[in-house]
Amino acid sequence: MRIFVTDQDGVTHELDGIEGWRVMEIIRDAGLPIKAECGGCASCATCHVYVDEDWTSRLYPPREDEIELLDSAPDVRDNSRLSCQILMSEELDGLKVTLAPGTEL
């Protein structure tokens, strides 16, 4: 499985996706600049990403707590998600996301 992550400088990185891992974990473990301060507990918005328009409908809808956290994130868009709330699976092979402003280390 692959995931394509565009960092805050506009550079796209092709990463190995791991079944059942949170997208945030994959990004962080690849050494990309993402804060992910809460480590995936959905208690901050420092793993905010923009999901490519072609992929938004393939994800489970965000839960209420994710929506509330995104309200506190800068530059939220219709395709904003917390990467800690996206679990990698075969169905998401090729997923494309962009790290949002405010997530840099």
VOBAFI-903569 format. One record per residue (C-alpha): residue number from 1; residue in three letters; chain; x, y, z. Coordinates in steps of 0.05 Angstrom, whole numbers, plus 5000, padded with zeros to 4 digits. Layout:
NUM | ALA | A | X | Y | Z
...
END
This chain:
1 | MET | A | 5000 | 5000 | 5000
2 | ARG | A | 5023 | 5070 | 4985
3 | ILE | A | 5004 | 5139 | 5012
4 | PHE | A | 5025 | 5204 | 4981
5 | VAL | A | 5038 | 5261 | 5029
6 | THR | A | 5053 | 5332 | 5007
7 | ASP | A | 5091 | 5370 | 5061
8 | GLN | A | 5085 | 5444 | 5079
9 | ASP | A | 5139 | 5461 | 5027
10 | GLY | A | 5100 | 5429 | 4971
11 | VAL | A | 5144 | 5367 | 4965
12 | THR | A | 5106 | 5302 | 4955
13 | HIS | A | 5131 | 5240 | 4990
14 | GLU | A | 5111 | 5168 | 4972
15 | LEU | A | 5105 | 5128 | 5036
16 | ASP | A | 5091 | 5055 | 5052
17 | GLY | A | 5022 | 5048 | 5082
18 | ILE | A | 5013 | 4997 | 5137
19 | GLU | A | 4946 | 4963 | 5146
20 | GLY | A | 4911 | 4987 | 5210
21 | TRP | A | 4960 | 5044 | 5224
22 | ARG | A | 4935 | 5114 | 5231
23 | VAL | A | 4957 | 5159 | 5174
24 | MET | A | 4988 | 5205 | 5226
25 | GLU | A | 5033 | 5148 | 5250
26 | ILE | A | 5056 | 5133 | 5179
27 | ILE | A | 5072 | 5207 | 5167
28 | ARG | A | 5108 | 5215 | 5234
29 | ASP | A | 5148 | 5151 | 5228
30 | ALA | A | 5171 | 5172 | 5159
31 | GLY | A | 5203 | 5232 | 5191
32 | LEU | A | 5159 | 5284 | 5159
33 | PRO | A | 5147 | 5349 | 5197
34 | ILE | A | 5081 | 5336 | 5234
35 | LYS | A | 5070 | 5355 | 5307
36 | ALA | A | 5018 | 5303 | 5325
37 | GLU | A | 5024 | 5327 | 5397
38 | CYS | A | 4971 | 5281 | 5427
39 | GLY | A | 4997 | 5219 | 5392
40 | GLY | A | 4931 | 5200 | 5361
41 | CYS | A | 4883 | 5210 | 5419
42 | ALA | A | 4841 | 5261 | 5382
43 | SER | A | 4853 | 5314 | 5434
44 | CYS | A | 4890 | 5365 | 5390
45 | ALA | A | 4889 | 5386 | 5317
46 | THR | A | 4964 | 5384 | 5303
47 | CYS | A | 4958 | 5327 | 5253
48 | HIS | A | 4910 | 5366 | 5209
49 | VAL | A | 4913 | 5347 | 5135
50 | TYR | A | 4877 | 5363 | 5071
51 | VAL | A | 4851 | 5301 | 5037
52 | ASP | A | 4855 | 5302 | 4961
53 | GLU | A | 4786 | 5314 | 4932
54 | ASP | A | 4787 | 5246 | 4897
55 | TRP | A | 4793 | 5211 | 4965
56 | THR | A | 4745 | 5249 | 5011
57 | SER | A | 4685 | 5207 | 4995
58 | ARG | A | 4723 | 5142 | 5007
59 | LEU | A | 4736 | 5159 | 5080
60 | TYR | A | 4690 | 5147 | 5138
61 | PRO | A | 4656 | 5212 | 5157
62 | PRO | A | 4688 | 5250 | 5215
63 | ARG | A | 4660 | 5239 | 5284
64 | GLU | A | 4634 | 5298 | 5325
65 | ASP | A | 4697 | 5303 | 5367
66 | GLU | A | 4740 | 5308 | 5305
67 | ILE | A | 4696 | 5362 | 5276
68 | GLU | A | 4701 | 5401 | 5342
69 | LEU | A | 4777 | 5396 | 5342
70 | LEU | A | 4781 | 5419 | 5270
71 | ASP | A | 4742 | 5481 | 5291
72 | SER | A | 4804 | 5501 | 5330
73 | ALA | A | 4853 | 5488 | 5273
74 | PRO | A | 4878 | 5543 | 5227
75 | ASP | A | 4856 | 5545 | 5154
76 | VAL | A | 4803 | 5491 | 5157
77 | ARG | A | 4773 | 5470 | 5091
78 | ASP | A | 4718 | 5423 | 5068
79 | ASN | A | 4770 | 5369 | 5058
80 | SER | A | 4803 | 5377 | 5126
81 | ARG | A | 4813 | 5316 | 5169
82 | LEU | A | 4855 | 5296 | 5229
83 | SER | A | 4905 | 5245 | 5203
84 | CYS | A | 4901 | 5207 | 5269
85 | GLN | A | 4829 | 5190 | 5253
86 | ILE | A | 4843 | 5158 | 5185
87 | LEU | A | 4862 | 5084 | 5190
88 | MET | A | 4902 | 5057 | 5131
89 | SER | A | 4871 | 5000 | 5094
90 | GLU | A | 4875 | 4967 | 5025
91 | GLU | A | 4816 | 5011 | 5004
92 | LEU | A | 4859 | 5072 | 5016
93 | ASP | A | 4919 | 5048 | 4975
94 | GLY | A | 4943 | 5111 | 4938
95 | LEU | A | 4912 | 5160 | 4987
96 | LYS | A | 4936 | 5232 | 4977
97 | VAL | A | 4939 | 5283 | 5034
98 | THR | A | 4973 | 5349 | 5045
99 | LEU | A | 4999 | 5372 | 5113
100 | ALA | A | 4961 | 5434 | 5135
101 | PRO | A | 4991 | 5499 | 5161
102 | GLY | A | 5003 | 5496 | 5236
103 | THR | A | 5024 | 5423 | 5237
104 | GLU | A | 5098 | 5435 | 5226
105 | LEU | A | 5148 | 5417 | 5280
END
